[in-house]
Amino acid sequence: MRSTIWVLSWVLIALYGCKETDKTAEEVAKINVKLEVSRFDREFADAKPEDISELKKSYPYLFPESYPDSVWVAKAQDTLQVQLQQEVKSVFPDFDSQLTELESLFRHIKYYYPNTPVPEVVTVTSDVDYNNRVILTDSLLLIGLDNYLGPSHEFYSVIPKFVANGLDKKFLQADVASAFAKKVIPSPKERTFLAKMIYYGKELYLKQALLPQAAEEVIIGYDPEQLEWATVNEEQVWRYFMERELLYSTDNKLGPRFLDPAPFSKFQLELDNESPGRLGRYIGWQIVKAFMDNNKVSLQEMLTLPEEALFKKSKFKPRKLD
């Protein structure tokens, strides 16, 4: 009898969750968002020397005043630049599907943050500046399309594989969501490893709320096998953190080992090469999920909570897989 009640209670919780999700989707669908897109990358690629001055008037923020027109003319005619523009044109002959995805993203942003302005979208080439592939301000969203040509593209041959794996257009929408998340999530209030983990967990949780149709591996920037490894080994990773008393450590070396982009996480064990990088972020995400499952708090309120208070109220327990 008791087991029957337990099962029924979980069914009711699941049904309630589905109703809430459906209600959110209905409300989001009512929000009108129309993004304006300027393909500066195409305009610059097609520009003749005499067109540069007009481009500078249209896009003054892309042309530092300290550089004369001759610099931009030379850049437009540079062989490598021309090849880069051709490759971008091949991968992005149009921007229709990306525009649809970005409009969906900004509808969700407006649902949770109604006062957020909708920026103009400007696509550019950035000489593969993958550390700044997306730049978001109140009025502008700059997207370096040459950072999304696919992980095996020849332009990325000298880039570490773990970085190149993220240079795919399937991550473009998620990268924009990350840029927005960084604008609204307060920096960690403490310097502990736990606080930093939960900060990144908040970012991933917000991204998932803004991109409800995206696969979890896209949200975190893993491939499916990496996400599976993290899921299967979640308990072991958590035990490692606990047994070595890492949660409240302020050792700066823990960031490169478990939080920063890297080919693998650094447990200093034989399993290192099998593991994906950024496992601290993954664990932080699971803690935030547990908190939201166990507390009736709005998304916006959760993002402002002190990390340690959130952890204590999360009742987090790593999943155990047979």
N, C-alpha and C positions, 0 to 999 in steps of 0.2 A: 504493500500500500504506500509506504513511504517513498519507495523508488518511483512509483507511478506519479506521485505528487511532484517529486523532483523533476521528472521528465516534462510534466505538464507546465511547470513553472518556467522551464527553459524555452518551451514552445511559445508561451505567451510573451516572454521577453523578446524572442526572435521576431514574432509577429509585430510587436510594438515597434521594434527597431525598423522593420520594413515599412511600417506606416509612416514613421518619422522621416525616413529616407524618401519615400514617395512624396510626402508633403513638401519637403525641401526642394525636390526636383520640380514640382509644380510651381512653386514660388519663384525659383530661379528662372524657369522658362518664361515667366511673365516680364522679366527685366529686359528692357530694350538696350542693347549695346551694339553700336555700329563703329567699327574701327576703320580709320583711314590709313591706308598703307602707301608709302612712297618707296619705290624701288630705286633708291639712290645708286645701288650697285650697278643696275642696268643703265641708268642715266650717265654715270661716270664712264662706264665701258663704251658707250656710244658717242661720248662727247668728242668734238673736234677742239683744237686749241682755242678757237674763238668762242667756244661755249663755256669755258671755265669761269669767266667773270659772272655769267648768269647763274651758274651753279652755286657760286660763292654767295650770291644774293639770296638764293633759295634755301641754302643750307649753311649759314654762316658758322654754326657751331661745329662743322666738320672741316673748316679751313682756318687754322690758326693764322692770325694776322702777320705773324713774324715770317711767314713763308711767302715769297713772291709767286706769281702765276706760273713762272717758268718751272718751278718745282713740281707743280701739279700736272703740267703738260708732260714733263719728263716721266712722271709716275704713270700717267695714262698710257704712255707709249712703251713702257718697260715690258720686255718680253715675258718675264715671270708674272708680272701683274696681268698681262693680257691672258696668259694661260690660266691664271687663277680665276679670272672673270669668266672665261669659257667653261671651266669646270663647275662653277657656281650656276651658270645658266643651264648646264646640262642636268644638274641635280634639282634645280629649282626653276624649271621653265615657266612656272607660274607660282603663285603663293596662295592658291585658293584653299587647299586643304588646311594649310597652316593658319590661314585667316579664320576659318571656321573654328578651329581648335582654340585659337586665342580669344575669339569672341565668347566662346563657352567659358573659358577661364575667367574673363573679366566680368561675365554675368555672375559667376560664383563669388568673385571678389566684391562686386557691388552688393550681393546678397548679405555678406558678412560685414562689409565695410561700405555702407551706402554713400559716404561722402568722398570716396576715393575717385579722383578724376580719371577719365579715360584718356590715355596718351595717344599721340600720333605714333604710328609704327613706321620706322625707317630701316630698311634693310641695307646693309653695307658689306664691304669686304674689309678685313682687318689685318691682313697679312698673317692669318691664323693665330691671332692673339686669344688663345683658348682660355686664358685666365680672365678675360673680359668679354666673353662671347655674347653676353647680354648686359645692357646698361639700361636701367629703368629710373626715370625721374617722374615728377608729377605730370609733365607735359610730353615727354618723349620716351619711346621704347626703341633703343637701337639694338639691332640683331645682326651679328657678324655671321653671315650665311656660310662663309668659308670655313667655319668651325663645325659644320654639320654635313660633311660630304661622305661620311661612312668610315668606320674604323680602319678599313683596309686600304683607304685611298693613298696613292703614292705620296701626296703632300705630307702625310702623317708618318712616313716611314722612319723618321728620325725622332719621333715623339715616343716616349715610353708607352708600352702597350696598354697599361692600365688607364692612362690618360686618353689615348686614341679610342679606346672602347666607348668612351662617352661622347665622341664627336660624330654623332649620328642624329639625323633629323627627328628620330622618334623621341629624343630627349629635349627637343626645342621648347615645347610647351612647359615641361617640367622645370627647365632652367629659368623660364620667365616666372613661374610660380615661386621658385627659390628666391629670385631677385625681389619679388614682392614680400615674401616672408621675412627677409632680412630687414625690411623697412618697418615692420610692425611688431616684431618680437624683440623685447628688451634684452640687452646683453645679460649674461649670467651675473647674479648678484654675489656669487662666491667664486673663488678660484679653484675649487675642488674638481676632481675628475668627474664626480657625480653631477655637479652643476653643469659642466660642459656637455656631458652626455645628454642630460635632459634638455638643455638648450637645443641641441640638434634634434632630439626627439620631438620637441615642439614644432620645429621647422618641418619635419617629415609628416607630422600629424596634420599640420595646416595644409601642406601640399596635397595630402590625400583628400582633405575636405574640399579643396578647390578643384581637384581633378578626380572626381569620384569614379570615372570610367577607366582611369589609367591603372595598369597592372602595378603591383607593389614593387617589382624589380625596376620599373621605370621611375617610380617615385624616389627610390633610394639610389638609382644609378648602378644597379647590379645587372648581371645577366641571370637568367633563370637558375643556372647551376649554383651561382654564388648565393642567391637568396635561399635556395634549398639547403646549402651548407649551413648558413646562419640559422635557419629554422631548426634543422636537425641537431645542431650543436649548441643551441641557446642555453640549455641548462649547464653544460660544461663551461661555456664562456663565463656565465654568471658566477659559477663556483670558483673559477680562476680569479675573478675580480674580488670576490669575498675572501677567499683564503689568503690572499696576499694583501688584504686590507687596502685596496686601491681606491675605494669609493671616495674617501675624504682626503686622499693625497693631493698635494698641490705640486707634485713633481711635473715640470714642464715636458719631460720626456714622454709622458703618457699620451700627449697629443699626437706626435708623430707615430707612436706605436699603434694607437687604436682609434683616433679621430680624424686625422688628416688623410687626404687621398694618398693611397699607397698600393703597391701590387698585392700586398697581403698584410694581415695584422701580425704584430710581433710579440708572440707569447714567449719567445726564446725557447721553443720546444720543437720537436720534429714535425708537428702538424702545421707549422707556420706556412709553408708553401702551399698547403691545401686550402688555407683560409682566405676569404676575401678581405680587403682593407676596410677600414671604417666600421669595425664591428661595435665600437663604443657607441656610434650613432644608432646602429641597429638596436642595441640594448636600450638606449634612451628612448627610442620610438616605442618599444614594447612597454616601458614603464609608463609613458604618457597614455598609451592605449588603455593600460590597466587602470590608470587614474580616471579616465573618462568613463570607463565601464562601471566604476565603483562610486562615482560622485556625480551629482546632478549640478553641473556647472556649464556655463556657456563656453563656447570655443574661445571667444575674446577674453573672458575672465581667466580661463586656464592659462593662456599665453602670458599673462602678467603675474602669475603666482610665483613666489620664490621656489627655487628648484628643490630644496630640501623638504619644504612643506608639502610640495606636490608628491615627492617620493614617499614620504611617510603615509600619506593618505591614499596612495595608489594600491597598497596591499599587493605589490608586484610579486609574483612567483613565476619563475621561468617555466615554460611549457616542457613537459616530459613526453618524449616520443618513444614508443616501444620499438 
